[in-house]
Amino acid sequence: MLYTVYISAAATLLTTNELKDLLVKSQLRNSDFGITGLLLYNNGVFMGVIEGNRQYVTKLFDNIENDTNNTAVIKLAEQPITERQFDTWTMSFKTNGPDGLKNIQGYVQPHQICLPVNIDRRVAELVETFFTCDK
């Protein structure tokens, strides 16, 4: 198994509805391929942690790099793993409007992100600072 951590810039700022659609589509696709991890979005910037079978993680990252909805894709870390750090795939993002997303499976409010105890320290630091970088 393998995990990859990356950041990218959205080609355009996404609306709450577009983020909701991305969450639902990604959950379905990632579930089909046994991908788990976390996707964060803040003011046009994504940070993702994807993990699973090496072949599927590599293919998903290649797709992200070639997706015209993403620009400036940078791989921050990649490492073989023997066990998953995330049981599921979740997504978190900040919105300026009322949070009508809290009942959507897989959505986590930024202040409620709970990282696994076995997560790589470097990944934990990146995730923990992601939403504080715009303060």
Secondary structure, 3 states (H helix, E strand, C coil): CEEEEEEEEECCCCCHHHHHHHHHHHHHHHHHCCCEEEEEEECCEEEEEEEECHHHHHHHHHHHHHCCCEEEEEEEEEEECCCCCCCCEEEEECCCCCCCCCCCCCECCHHHCCCCCCCCHHHHHHHHHHCCCCC
